[in-house]
């Protein structure tokens, strides 16, 4: 489509390979690589500062990092890794780039969530799962948090020209759960039957770029169609509580 795209990657070598592959496949040379580790809030802050200092506009932000670990792993910030990488880093980055998104309006934010959010519960008494860790519960909670964040921010952005929606890409053939213990083994065994990354990208790209989604905000999309997310994801009080907790945990409060 000719857009200028900044890819945020953790690994420089793999990031450079992705940029090279995309340039060859599309003929679009307007790509740049930016490095960040989303398990570090300071790295997210550095990323936002670097982007703001080197760019004058931002029309689209796609939050697409996702991990799942078989055992509890704290980040350098002392937080549970799944919660920080899948959700809190996105919350922080989005808020740090919000002024630029508003200045660039019309602009869009897309949070890549998952149908795994349906059984998810926000455990505010133990958000970091310090007392009892479950890989699947941690993952489901992080994906539910993304959608609660989507709904709350959509209300806060009303009238700004900035929209925010969440999507599920489906079950995609990738390495996101390789460290997921028993679940990782199941994921590797089922990989041949999963959707390709290209197919998984269809719904995020549709919500990110389609004229049909212009002005649509606070919604959940699957297979390029709007659908209902979980009942809990529409709990306004829970969304506001999560926002307050996230402000404190991210250092924005």
PyMOL commands that set and color helices and strands:
alter all, ss='L'
color gray80, all
select helices_A, chain A and resi 12-26+41-54+81-96+98-103+115-117+135-156+182-193+197-209+211-213+231-234+236-250
alter helices_A, ss='H'
color red, helices_A
select strands_A, chain A and resi 5-9+31-35+60-63+107-113+162-168+220-222+225-227
alter strands_A, ss='S'
color yellow, strands_A
deselect
rebuild
show_as cartoon
